[in-house]
Amino acid sequence: MQKRELVRCGWAGNDPLYIRYHDEEWGVPVHDDRKLFEMLILEGMQAGLSWLTVLRKREEFRKALDDFEAPCIAVYNGEKIRSLLNNPGIIRNHLKIGAAVANAAAFLEVQKEFGNFDSFIWSLAGNKPRQNHFRDLNEVPARTPESDAMSRELKKRGFRFVGSTICYAFMQAVGMVNDHLVDCFRFREISRR
């Protein structure tokens, strides 16, 4: 009997790291504050780069940024920021590193106001995942009115590197929208959750 090959979204390509991310993580609803913060920071780090570049540096980011613990990052001083800018294992962009520190402080303020980041950020997406039914990658938007609104709200609260396109990529990554193509094996798995 011949083994049937799984059909995936075309962007997953052939890289094992990308395939694992697509198959196990992308589009799965996330409600853990630390994980939501990690994805928001990583999506900001991606600006102007490929997601695969970020995935390849993700483990080093976890080490360098105290496993994305916002209370630690929010108090990074000049010395710590300089050490990050000299770390070849991460994306060494001064604006993006500064945004991570600012975002940690803003994240903590949101947690204080709402009890957790999860309640706040999911409320901006209607509190439940949207099930899209795209058949072709060209149908998938880069931004939506929801990501526009999320971007405005995050910026108003002091977050940086949270433009609408970054917010939509974040929404896809943490399962606020199911943008797996309908013929992808993950589409049904995610839509059942």
C-alpha positions as CSV (number, residue, x, y, z in Angstrom):
1,M,0.0,0.0,0.0
2,Q,1.4,3.4,-1.0
3,K,1.8,6.0,1.7
4,R,-0.2,9.1,1.0
5,E,1.7,12.4,1.4
6,L,0.1,15.1,3.6
7,V,-1.1,18.2,1.8
8,R,0.2,21.4,3.5
9,C,-0.1,25.1,2.9
10,G,2.4,26.0,0.2
11,W,4.4,28.4,2.4
12,A,5.6,25.5,4.6
13,G,8.0,24.5,1.9
14,N,10.6,21.7,2.5
15,D,12.6,23.0,5.5
16,P,12.0,20.6,8.5
17,L,11.8,23.5,11.0
18,Y,9.2,25.3,8.9
19,I,7.2,22.1,8.4
20,R,7.2,21.3,12.1
21,Y,6.1,24.9,12.9
22,H,3.3,24.6,10.3
23,D,2.2,21.1,11.5
24,E,2.3,21.6,15.2
25,E,2.0,25.3,16.1
26,W,0.8,27.7,13.4
27,G,-2.9,28.5,13.8
28,V,-3.4,26.7,17.1
29,P,-5.3,28.9,19.6
30,V,-2.9,30.2,22.3
31,H,-4.1,31.4,25.7
32,D,-0.8,31.4,27.6
33,D,0.4,35.0,28.4
34,R,4.1,34.1,28.1
35,K,3.6,32.4,24.7
36,L,1.4,35.2,23.4
37,F,4.1,37.7,24.4
38,E,6.8,35.6,22.7
39,M,4.9,35.5,19.5
40,L,4.2,39.2,19.5
41,I,7.9,39.9,20.0
42,L,9.0,37.4,17.3
43,E,6.5,38.7,14.8
44,G,7.9,42.2,15.4
45,M,11.4,40.8,14.9
46,Q,10.3,39.4,11.5
47,A,9.6,42.8,10.0
48,G,11.5,42.9,6.7
49,L,12.8,39.3,7.1
50,S,11.5,35.9,6.5
51,W,9.7,33.9,9.2
52,L,12.2,31.1,8.6
53,T,15.0,33.4,9.7
54,V,13.2,34.1,12.9
55,L,12.4,30.4,13.5
56,R,16.1,29.6,13.1
57,K,17.0,32.1,15.8
58,R,14.1,31.4,18.1
59,E,16.0,29.2,20.6
60,E,18.7,31.8,20.9
61,F,16.1,34.5,21.4
62,R,14.6,32.4,24.2
63,K,18.0,32.3,25.9
64,A,18.9,35.9,25.2
65,L,15.5,37.3,26.3
66,D,15.1,35.3,29.5
67,D,12.6,32.9,27.9
68,F,10.4,35.9,27.0
69,E,9.6,36.7,30.7
70,A,8.2,40.2,30.4
71,P,9.1,41.3,34.0
72,C,12.8,40.5,33.2
73,I,12.8,42.2,29.8
74,A,11.0,45.3,31.0
75,V,13.9,46.3,33.2
76,Y,16.7,45.7,30.7
77,N,19.3,48.4,31.0
78,G,21.8,49.8,28.5
79,E,24.4,47.2,29.3
80,K,22.0,44.3,28.7
81,I,20.7,46.0,25.4
82,R,24.4,46.3,24.2
83,S,25.0,42.6,25.0
84,L,21.9,41.8,22.9
85,L,23.1,43.9,20.0
86,N,26.4,42.0,20.1
87,N,24.7,38.5,20.1
88,P,25.1,37.0,16.6
89,G,22.4,34.4,17.5
90,I,19.6,36.9,17.4
91,I,18.3,39.7,15.1
92,R,20.5,42.6,16.2
93,N,18.4,45.6,15.2
94,H,18.5,48.4,17.8
95,L,14.9,49.5,17.1
96,K,13.5,45.9,17.4
97,I,15.5,45.3,20.6
98,G,14.2,48.6,22.0
99,A,10.7,47.6,21.0
100,A,11.0,44.3,22.9
101,V,11.8,46.2,26.1
102,A,9.1,48.8,25.6
103,N,6.6,46.0,24.7
104,A,7.4,44.1,27.9
105,A,6.6,47.2,29.9
106,A,3.3,47.8,28.0
107,F,2.5,44.1,28.3
108,L,2.8,44.3,32.1
109,E,0.5,47.3,32.2
110,V,-2.1,45.4,30.2
111,Q,-1.8,42.4,32.6
112,K,-2.3,44.8,35.5
113,E,-5.4,46.4,33.9
114,F,-7.1,43.2,32.6
115,G,-5.7,40.5,34.9
116,N,-3.9,38.9,32.0
117,F,-2.9,39.6,28.4
118,D,-4.9,36.8,27.0
119,S,-8.3,38.3,27.9
120,F,-7.3,41.7,26.4
121,I,-5.7,40.5,23.2
122,W,-8.4,37.9,22.4
123,S,-11.1,40.5,23.0
124,L,-9.6,42.4,20.1
125,A,-10.3,39.4,17.9
126,G,-13.8,38.8,19.1
127,N,-12.9,36.2,21.7
128,K,-13.0,33.2,19.3
129,P,-11.0,32.0,16.3
130,R,-12.3,33.0,12.9
131,Q,-12.4,30.1,10.5
132,N,-11.4,31.3,7.0
133,H,-11.9,29.1,4.0
134,F,-9.1,30.1,1.6
135,R,-8.3,27.8,-1.3
136,D,-5.2,29.7,-2.6
137,L,-2.4,31.5,-0.8
138,N,-3.2,34.6,-2.9
139,E,-6.6,34.9,-1.1
140,V,-5.0,35.2,2.3
141,P,-4.8,38.9,3.3
142,A,-1.8,40.6,4.8
143,R,-4.0,42.7,7.0
144,T,-7.7,43.0,7.9
145,P,-9.9,45.5,9.7
146,E,-9.4,43.5,12.9
147,S,-5.6,43.6,12.6
148,D,-5.9,47.4,11.9
149,A,-7.9,47.8,15.1
150,M,-5.5,45.6,17.1
151,S,-2.5,47.6,15.8
152,R,-4.2,50.9,16.8
153,E,-5.0,49.6,20.3
154,L,-1.6,48.2,20.9
155,K,0.1,51.4,19.7
156,K,-2.2,53.5,21.9
157,R,-0.9,51.4,24.9
158,G,2.8,52.0,24.0
159,F,3.6,48.8,22.0
160,R,6.0,49.2,19.1
161,F,6.6,47.1,15.9
162,V,2.9,46.3,15.9
163,G,1.7,47.5,12.5
164,S,-1.4,45.9,11.0
165,T,0.6,43.4,8.9
166,I,2.5,42.3,12.0
167,C,-0.7,42.0,14.0
168,Y,-2.3,39.9,11.3
169,A,0.7,37.5,11.2
170,F,0.4,37.3,15.0
171,M,-3.3,36.6,14.8
172,Q,-2.5,33.7,12.3
173,A,0.3,32.4,14.5
174,V,-1.7,32.2,17.7
175,G,-4.9,30.9,16.2
176,M,-7.1,33.9,16.2
177,V,-7.7,33.1,12.6
178,N,-7.5,29.8,10.9
179,D,-5.7,30.6,7.6
180,H,-4.7,27.1,6.7
181,L,-5.9,26.5,3.2
182,V,-8.9,24.2,3.0
183,D,-7.0,21.4,1.3
184,C,-4.2,21.5,4.0
185,F,-4.5,18.6,6.5
186,R,-4.3,21.1,9.4
187,F,-7.3,23.0,8.3
188,R,-9.8,20.5,9.7
189,E,-7.7,19.7,12.8
190,I,-7.6,23.4,13.7
191,S,-11.2,24.1,12.9
192,R,-12.4,21.3,15.2
193,R,-10.7,23.0,18.2
